Amino acid sequence: MTVGNGGAKRRLPSLSQLRAFAAVAEHLHFRDAAAAIGMSQPALSGAVAALEESLGVTLLERTTRKVLLSPAGERLAVRAKAVLDEVGALMEEAEAVRAPFTGVLRLGVIPTVAPYLLPTVLRLVHERYPDLDLQVHEEQTASLVDGLHTGRLDLLLLAVPLGVPGVVELPLFDEDFVLVTPLDHWLGGREGIPREALRELNLLLLDEGHCLRDQALDICREAGLGLKGVGRSPSVEGGGGRREGAPVTTTAAGLSTLVQLVAGGLGVTLLPRTAVKVETTRSNQLTTGYFSDPAPTRRIALAMRTGAARGAEYKELSGALREALRPLPVRVLGVDD
């Protein structure tokens, strides 16, 4: 197909040409770009040259050592990616209409959920939706939400509320937090622990960026605990006492490390109930304590884009997942919760 432009006619670029250019723009290397999209290097080079001819602009600056985007290439690379993303969305929407629960579903999951719920999710998909190609991406909340907005991800499994425009939350369950302590700790094995007891404890936290860290800090605020007393090691606190204003020195990138710090006597931590069995059985130096009602909780949900083409499928999946999660130590929610 050709298009007129002030009397001149130019051939419209093909999707293959746009895909080749987008790959080169991403990798800035012909061999790597060709491998990424499964095209031979000569074919890729020819596709980019044909695109330059169709558009009437130079997209790349080629040297013997590297490939650079020209000023025009910098601008048009963004457009090319947008076109390819929209074509991908078109194909996904057509696929969803043609056959529900088939094709690719890109599921984003936060790290404090993935190890404990994915076995249930994967088993459900394998047994009930065998034609669904589930691809799992474990990332922190901010990255997941960005991926949902940009179309890189289709569905999220994470803690809510998000309070993000353009996102629909499908609640699955609520779960309590449990206090994890060293074996000889005075609160170990106790039930009915008041939240105010956290004021006397050295609470270890996950690194910045984890939503579970923010939830733990919210619990501390509710207990009347100043944030300066959270996350410090006993050495900084002078043998376990609180020294106001001391810097945070003990955090962890994941729950497994956090629990091992507790086992080593550096403090206590909070775990969601779904993580307790997996994480505390790795050491015989740990015990748990349970809060009095109402215990601090978090809510886990699926999240999708508002108006998602496969929204009906995602809602059906959320219902099936609620039933599959009932054996876990959680409070499964109804559709209207």
N, C-alpha and C positions, 0 to 999 in steps of 0.2 A: 504494500500500500504506500502511496505517496501523498504528500501534503503540500499545498501551495504556500509560498512565503514571499509575497511581494513580486509575483510573477515567476519566481524560481520554484522548482519542485524538488523536494527532498524525500528520500525514502524513510519511512518511519523505522526507528530502531526496533529490533526484535528483542524478546525476553532473553534469548540466549546471549545477545550482545550486552544487555544490561547486567545480566548475572555475571558475565565475565569481567566487566568493568568494576562492578561492586566488589568482586573477589580481589581484584588487583588493588583497588582502593583500600581494602581492609588489610591485606598482607604486604603490600608494597614490594612484591616479589612474584615474578611470573610463575616460577616452578611451584612455590607454595600455594599460590592462588589456583593454579591448574589442579593440583592434588586435592584442594579443598572442595572443588565442585565436580571432580571426576571428569575433567576435560584434558585432552593432550595440550602440551604447552604451545605447539604451533597453532592449534585450533583456537586456543584462548587469545594468543597474540593477534591472530587474524580477526577474531570477533571484536576486539577492542579497536583495531584499526578501522574496521568497517563501521563501528559506531562513531568514531571520530569523523569519518567521511560523511555519514548520514547527518550528523549534527553540524558539521562545518566548523568544528573547533578542535583544538589540541587538548586532549585530556591528561596526557602523561608527558613527563620529561624523562627520557630514557638515557641512561649513561651505562658505561661498561660495568659499573659496580652496583648500581642501585636504581630503583624506580621512584620517581617523585610525582606527586599530583601537581598539575599546573593550577594556576588560580581558577581557571574555568573548571578543571577537574575537581577541585575542592568543593565548588558550589554544586556541581551536577552529581557528585557522588551521593550527596544527601537526597537529591531528587530520585536518583536511581534506586536507592535503598527503599524509599517510601513507595515507589511503584511496585517493587518486588514484594514488599510487605503486604500491600493491598491485594496483589494477585494471589499471594498465599492465603490471605483471609478469604478471598473469593472462593478458592478451591476448598478450603475447610468448610465454609458454609454450605457449599454444594454437596460436599461429602456427608455433612451432618443431616441434610435434608434427605439425601438418598438412602442412608442406612445409619440409624442411630447406634451409638456405642461401637463404632468402627473407626479406623484411622488412628491418628496420633492424638494423645491427650497429654499435654505438658503440665505436670503437677509440681508446684513449688511447695516446699515444706520447711518449717523452721527447725533448727538443730535440736531444740528441746522437745520436739514432738517426733521427729523422724525415726529414731531408733525404737520407739515404744509403740507407735501406731502403724508404721509401715507394714509389719508382718500381717496385721489384720486387713489393711487396705489392699495389699498385693494378693492375698488369698482371695478376698472378695472379687477383685477384678478378674483373676485367673478362673475362678469357678463360675462367676455369673456373667462376665463380659469377655469371653475368650478372644473376640475379634478386636478388642480395644488395645492399641499399642500405647501403654502407659510409660511415659518418660518422666523420671523423678529428678528434681533439682533441689538440693538442700542449700538454703541461703538464709541470711538474716532478714528480718521483716522488711526493712526499708528497700532492700534489693528485690525482694519478692514483689512488693507493691509496684515498684518501678517496672518490673518485668511484666506484670499484669497490664499496666497502662500502655506499655509499648507494644504489646502483643507477643512478646517473647515467651510468656507463660499463659496458660489457659485458665487454670484453677489453682487456688492456694489452700493449704491446710495449715492453720496458724491460730494464734491467740487473738481474741477480739475483746472489746470493740476497737476497730481501726479509726473510725471517724474520718474516712477518706471519701470525698465525693466520687461518684461514678463507680462505686464498688458495692455489690450486694453481698451481705453476709448470710450464710445458711448455718445457724448454730447446730452443733452436734451434741456437746455435753459440757457439764461443769465438773471440775475435779478439785479436791482439797489439796492444800499444801501440807506437807509433813516435815517436822523438824528432825534433821539427821544430826546425831551427836556422836562423839567418841564413846566407847563402850562404858567407861566409868563416869560419864557425865551425870550430874545430879538430876537432869531432866530426862535422861534416857529411859525408855520404856514407860513413861508416864502418859496418862490420858487426861483430858480436860485442862491442858496447859493454857493459861490466859495469854493473850497476845502481848500483854504488858511485860511478860517475862523476857521478851526480846530485848528490853532495855538493859538487861544484865549480861547479855551475851555478845561474843565477838562473832558477828555474822559475816561469813564469806560469800562473795558474789561472783557472778560471771562478768566477763569483760564488757566494756561499753559496746552498745549496739544490739545486745541480746534483749529481747522483750521481757524475758524472765527476770533479768536484772531490774528492769523498771518496775515489774510487778512486786518483786521483793522489797524494793524501796518504798512502794506505796503501802505495803503491809507495815513497814517500819514507821512510816508517817502516822498510820492509823494507831499504832501502838504508842505514839508519842516519843519515838526514838529519833534523836537528832542525827542527820545523815553524816555528821563528822565521826560518829562512832561505828560506822559500818565498813567492813571489808579490810580491817587492819590485822596484821599478824600480832601474836602475843609479844614478840620481841619489841615491836614498835610501841605496844601499849604498856610495856613494863611489867610483864608477867601476867597479863590478862585484865588489868584494870583499864579503864577508859581515860585517855588523855585527850581532851578536846583540842581539835585543830590538827592532830597528827595526820600525815598524808596516808592515802590509801595505798597499801603496798602488796596486798595479797588478793589477787583475782585469778580467774581461770577462763580458758577459752571454751571449755565444755564441761558438762555435768560430771563426766567420769573423773576428770582431774579434780574438780571441786570436791567430790566425795572422798578422793584419796587424801586431799589436804585435811579434811575432817578426821579421817582415820589416823593421820599423823599428828593429831592434837593441835592443829593450828586454829581451830574454832568450830563453829557449827554452820549448817546451811539449811536452806529450804528446798525441798524437792516436790514436784507434782506427784500425785499418787501413782500415775502410770509409769513413772520412772523409778519408783522405790525398789521394786523387786529386782529389776535388772542391775541397778547401780549398787545397792547395799549388800548384795550377796557376793561381791568381789572381795570383801574383806571381813574378817571376823572381829575387827576392832570397831565396829559400828553398831549403833542401835537407833531406834526411832522413837519420837514422841508425837502425840496427837493433840491438836488444839481443841479447846472447848467450842461449842456451837455459839454463834456461827463461825465455823473455821474459815480462814482465808482461802479463797478459791481463785481459779482462773477458768475462762470459758474458751473452748476450742471450736472452731467453725471452718467450713469451706467458704471461700470468697471468690466471686466471679465478677466480671465486668457487667455493669448495668446494660441490659439489652443484648447480652451475649447470644450469638446465633444458636448455641447449644445449651441455652439456659434450662430448657425443659429436661435435658439429659442430666445436667448437673444437679437439679433438684431431685430427680429420681435417684441419682447416685447418693445424695446426702441421706435420703430416707433409708436406702439399703445399708449405708454405712452405720447409721444409728443402730439398726438392729444387730449388725455384726459386732458392734462395740459393747453390747450389753454385758458380756462376761467380764469386762475390765472393771476396775474399782472406780467407776465414774457414775455420775447421774445423767443419764441420757435425756435429752430435751425433746419436747414435742415440736411439731412444725411451727407452731405459733409462738414459741418461746423466744 
